[in-house]
Amino acid sequence: MSSEMQIDKPRGSQKQIEENIDLVNTLGPQMIELQEIANDYLSTVRNAILKRRTEHQIKLSQLRSHDQKLKAEIERNKSARQKLLEELAKEMKRRNESSTQVEEMRIQQESLQKETEEFTKKIQDLESQIGLKLRQITEQRDLLRNQTGLVNDKLFQFEHLLGLRIENTGYDTILPIDENLVTEKTDLIKFVFKNVDPEDFTREVSFTLDPVSLKILRSHPELPISVYNEAVQIFVDTKEIVYLWKYMRASLQKEILSPK
């Protein structure tokens, strides 16, 4: 009688497992279709974000180049002004030394003074224009930085999906059924993420989910079981697998970036 009870229990477990497997197989095509739709959408979003980021980087590079040119122009003008003032000083000194041409020197000095004032005014106007251009460049740069922040905010909303790869895996279980050993395959789902390490965007982290028992079996790198349980509870509460992905991706990224 004890032997019969031991055999009946595996039959019940076998039936439940088969029903769960049938349910997973039924949902398989829908999961594949949803995955393809998500991949297409994410590819479009990622390309758009990368394009905008590239355009902003090009504009920032152009502004930096323009900024450097303007600064160089200011330095050249300062040098030219200093050189002119030195030449004027030398010229005035030479003319003051000539006692026979005092009147002529006075007239020339006045003319030079007027020219100096006009040149100084031109330099001041030029410096004002350059200062205005620098302020405009600063404003444009700040605007681009704000826009870059908006792009980064949008990228953050999708970064838990960028680089996501889903793999089917599993393991074999040997069960005694009707005095025979039967090998049963358990299907598992492995979620692999890239773009988690800012030093190496090709580095991958992953975790494996048993969809039948709704349990995270392992991860790479390894995390505490409490993290696995919290992730599953988030999925149970929200009924959205994207929140499970986001939580596990953040936990795995924190693990690889934390100082050892």
SEPA-376582 format. One line per 4 residues: number of its first residue (from 1); their letters; for each residue x, y, z of C-alpha. Coordinates in pm, 1 decimal. Layout:
<recs>
NUM> a> X Y Z  ... .
</recs>
This chain:
<recs>
1> msse> 0.0 0.0 0.0  289.5 232.4 81.1  436.9 163.0 -263.7  106.2 256.2 -437.9 .
5> mqid> 86.5 587.3 -254.8  440.3 674.0 -365.5  343.6 601.5 -728.4  16.4 805.4 -716.3 .
9> kprg> 196.4 1117.5 -597.6  432.4 1134.6 -900.4  129.1 1082.1 -1130.8  -40.7 1390.9 -985.4 .
13> sqkq> 278.0 1594.7 -1015.4  325.1 1468.2 -1370.4  -23.8 1578.8 -1470.3  21.1 1923.2 -1321.5 .
17> ieen> 358.0 1963.7 -1489.8  213.0 1854.8 -1826.2  -72.0 2104.3 -1791.5  174.7 2382.1 -1708.4 .
21> idlv> 393.6 2284.5 -2004.9  90.0 2283.7 -2236.9  1.2 2630.9 -2111.6  355.4 2756.6 -2174.9 .
25> ntlg> 356.8 2598.6 -2524.0  22.5 2766.8 -2600.3  163.3 3103.9 -2501.9  487.3 3041.6 -2693.2 .
29> pqmi> 377.6 3185.6 -3031.4  230.5 3491.4 -2860.2  553.2 3547.0 -2670.0  755.1 3516.7 -2991.1 .
33> elqe> 525.4 3759.4 -3173.2  538.8 4007.7 -2884.8  915.5 3972.5 -2873.3  945.3 4047.7 -3246.6 .
37> iand> 718.9 4352.4 -3213.7  916.9 4475.1 -2912.8  1249.2 4420.7 -3092.8  1130.4 4617.1 -3400.4 .
41> ylst> 1000.4 4901.2 -3186.1  1312.3 4912.2 -2971.6  1533.9 4907.5 -3280.1  1346.4 5207.9 -3422.3 .
45> vrna> 1363.4 5397.3 -3093.4  1729.4 5315.8 -3043.2  1822.9 5430.1 -3395.2  1628.1 5754.5 -3350.4 .
49> ilkr> 1793.6 5824.7 -3015.5  2139.6 5746.8 -3150.0  2077.9 5972.3 -3449.0  1967.7 6262.6 -3230.5 .
53> rteh> 2258.3 6211.6 -2995.5  2502.3 6208.2 -3291.1  2350.7 6529.8 -3428.3  2382.7 6698.8 -3089.4 .
57> qikl> 2741.7 6585.5 -3054.0  2824.6 6725.0 -3400.2  2665.3 7059.9 -3310.1  2852.5 7070.5 -2979.9 .
61> sqlr> 3178.5 6995.9 -3158.7  3112.2 7276.5 -3408.4  3033.3 7519.8 -3126.9  3351.1 7424.2 -2942.5 .
65> shdq> 3553.0 7481.7 -3260.2  3386.0 7820.7 -3313.5  3448.9 7908.8 -2950.8  3818.6 7829.3 -2986.3 .
69> klka> 3844.1 8038.3 -3304.1  3682.2 8338.0 -3134.4  3915.1 8309.4 -2835.8  4213.0 8294.3 -3072.0 .
73> eier> 4082.1 8602.2 -3254.8  4054.3 8791.1 -2924.0  4414.0 8703.2 -2839.0  4532.8 8821.4 -3181.9 .
77> nksa> 4345.6 9149.7 -3140.8  4494.5 9204.0 -2797.2  4840.9 9136.3 -2934.7  4783.5 9372.5 -3229.7 .
81> rqkl> 4653.3 9642.4 -2995.7  4953.4 9608.8 -2767.9  5189.6 9618.4 -3061.0  5020.5 9928.5 -3201.1 .
85> leel> 5033.5 10102.1 -2864.1  5402.7 10022.3 -2838.0  5465.2 10157.5 -3187.7  5267.3 10471.6 -3108.3 .
89> akem> 5464.8 10522.1 -2789.5  5793.6 10484.8 -2979.0  5677.5 10718.9 -3250.3  5566.5 10984.0 -3001.6 .
93> krrn> 5896.7 10952.1 -2820.6  6097.5 10997.8 -3142.7  5893.9 11302.1 -3239.9  5919.3 11457.2 -2898.1 .
97> esst> 6297.1 11427.0 -2925.2  6299.5 11639.3 -3239.5  6291.8 12003.3 -3124.8  6283.2 12138.1 -3479.9 .
101> qvee> 5952.3 11980.1 -3564.8  5754.6 12046.5 -3250.9  5450.8 12190.0 -3424.5  5443.1 11919.1 -3685.2 .
105> mriq> 5479.9 11660.8 -3414.8  5194.2 11820.2 -3220.1  4968.6 11795.7 -3521.2  5079.9 11444.2 -3594.1 .
109> qesl> 5039.5 11356.2 -3228.6  4682.7 11481.2 -3230.5  4620.3 11287.3 -3548.3  4771.9 10977.4 -3394.4 .
113> qket> 4572.3 11031.6 -3077.3  4254.7 11054.9 -3278.9  4347.6 10743.8 -3472.0  4427.6 10569.9 -3143.7 .
117> eeft> 4089.8 10666.2 -3003.5  3917.0 10547.7 -3318.4  4114.3 10224.2 -3315.8  4043.6 10179.1 -2944.6 .
121> kkiq> 3675.3 10232.8 -3012.0  3687.2 9979.4 -3294.0  3860.2 9731.0 -3064.9  3599.4 9792.9 -2794.8 .
125> dles> 3320.7 9742.8 -3048.9  3489.2 9425.8 -3172.1  3529.8 9297.7 -2816.8  3161.8 9373.7 -2752.2 .
129> qigl> 3065.7 9178.7 -3064.1  3291.1 8891.4 -2962.6  3146.1 8898.5 -2610.8  2794.7 8885.6 -2756.6 .
133> klrq> 2891.1 8593.0 -2978.9  3043.1 8412.9 -2679.4  2722.8 8465.8 -2480.6  2520.0 8336.1 -2774.0 .
137> iteq> 2748.8 8034.0 -2798.3  2713.1 7974.5 -2425.0  2335.1 7997.1 -2451.0  2332.2 7758.7 -2748.4 .
141> rdll> 2563.9 7519.9 -2564.0  2340.8 7529.1 -2255.9  2038.6 7466.9 -2476.7  2207.5 7168.6 -2638.3 .
145> rnqt> 2304.0 7036.5 -2297.0  1941.1 7061.2 -2187.0  1830.0 6883.2 -2504.2  2095.8 6619.2 -2445.5 .
149> glvn> 1952.7 6574.2 -2096.9  1607.8 6518.6 -2247.3  1751.8 6261.0 -2487.1  1926.8 6090.9 -2194.3 .
153> dklf> 1597.2 6087.3 -1999.4  1428.3 5915.5 -2292.5  1719.3 5677.2 -2327.0  1692.4 5592.8 -1956.4 .
157> qfeh> 1329.7 5491.5 -2006.7  1432.1 5230.4 -2261.1  1783.2 5135.9 -2151.6  1655.1 4837.5 -1955.6 .
161> llgl> 1537.8 4697.3 -2288.6  1830.1 4798.2 -2510.6  2053.6 4499.8 -2562.2  1798.9 4253.3 -2421.6 .
165> rien> 1824.1 3901.9 -2560.9  1592.3 3614.3 -2470.0  1713.3 3254.5 -2490.9  1532.9 2926.3 -2435.8 .
169> tgyd> 1716.9 2678.0 -2214.6  1625.7 2397.8 -1977.6  1727.5 2086.5 -1792.3  1630.0 1718.1 -1779.1 .
173> tilp> 1461.3 1551.9 -1481.2  1443.5 1174.2 -1434.9  1110.0 1065.1 -1280.0  1001.6 712.0 -1174.6 .
177> iden> 668.9 644.3 -1350.1  506.9 297.8 -1351.9  832.9 140.9 -1233.7  1012.4 304.8 -1526.8 .
181> lvte> 1252.8 600.0 -1531.3  1119.6 875.9 -1758.6  1327.2 1176.0 -1861.3  1129.4 1498.8 -1862.3 .
185> ktdl> 1263.8 1824.0 -2004.7  1188.9 2148.3 -1818.9  1190.4 2462.3 -2034.0  1356.6 2772.6 -1887.5 .
189> ikfv> 1393.3 3130.0 -2013.9  1725.8 3312.9 -1997.1  1730.8 3694.1 -2020.1  2064.5 3844.1 -2126.4 .
193> fknv> 2146.1 4217.2 -2106.1  2422.1 4421.0 -2267.4  2509.3 4791.7 -2226.0  2534.4 4762.0 -1846.9 .
197> dped> 2908.1 4829.8 -1804.8  3012.9 5182.8 -1917.3  3369.0 5052.3 -1956.1  3267.3 4756.7 -2176.6 .
201> ftre> 2930.2 4780.4 -2354.9  2966.7 4423.7 -2485.9  2979.1 4276.6 -2137.8  2673.7 4062.9 -2063.5 .
205> vsft> 2477.2 3989.2 -1748.9  2186.7 3746.5 -1727.9  1932.8 3562.6 -1516.4  1734.7 3243.1 -1573.2 .
209> ldpv> 1360.9 3217.3 -1502.6  1151.0 2903.9 -1457.7  813.3 3013.0 -1602.5  631.9 2708.6 -1463.8 .
213> slki> 722.7 2757.1 -1098.8  770.0 3133.6 -1152.6  1111.6 3133.3 -989.5  1449.3 3283.8 -1074.3 .
217> lrsh> 1696.9 2996.7 -1056.7  2029.6 3171.2 -1105.5  2201.2 3479.0 -1243.1  2537.3 3591.1 -1372.6 .
221> pelp> 2681.2 3745.9 -1166.6  2522.4 3566.5 -872.6  2284.9 3770.0 -654.7  2126.8 3698.8 -314.5 .
225> isvy> 1809.0 3489.0 -318.0  1626.5 3783.5 -160.3  1687.2 3981.0 -481.1  1537.2 3698.9 -688.6 .
229> neav> 1232.0 3682.3 -462.7  1182.1 4059.7 -474.4  1198.6 4058.6 -855.0  937.9 3780.4 -880.0 .
233> qifv> 713.9 3961.7 -630.6  732.5 4278.0 -844.0  618.7 4074.0 -1145.2  335.7 3916.7 -944.5 .
237> dtke> 218.7 4258.0 -819.7  239.1 4446.1 -1151.8  169.2 4162.8 -1400.8  426.7 4338.1 -1623.0 .
241> ivyl> 744.9 4149.0 -1703.6  915.4 4474.4 -1803.6  936.1 4572.5 -1434.6  1100.0 4239.4 -1355.5 .
245> wkym> 1353.9 4304.2 -1632.6  1421.9 4656.7 -1505.4  1470.7 4546.2 -1144.9  1700.6 4255.7 -1231.5 .
249> rasl> 1901.9 4462.4 -1481.8  1958.2 4734.4 -1221.5  2055.0 4474.4 -958.2  2300.3 4298.4 -1191.4 .
253> qkei> 2451.5 4630.1 -1303.8  2494.9 4740.2 -942.2  2670.2 4410.8 -864.4  2927.2 4435.8 -1146.6 .
257> lspk> 2998.3 4805.4 -1086.8  3027.4 4786.0 -708.8  3387.4 4800.1 -579.6  3520.1 4459.5 -482.8 .
</recs>
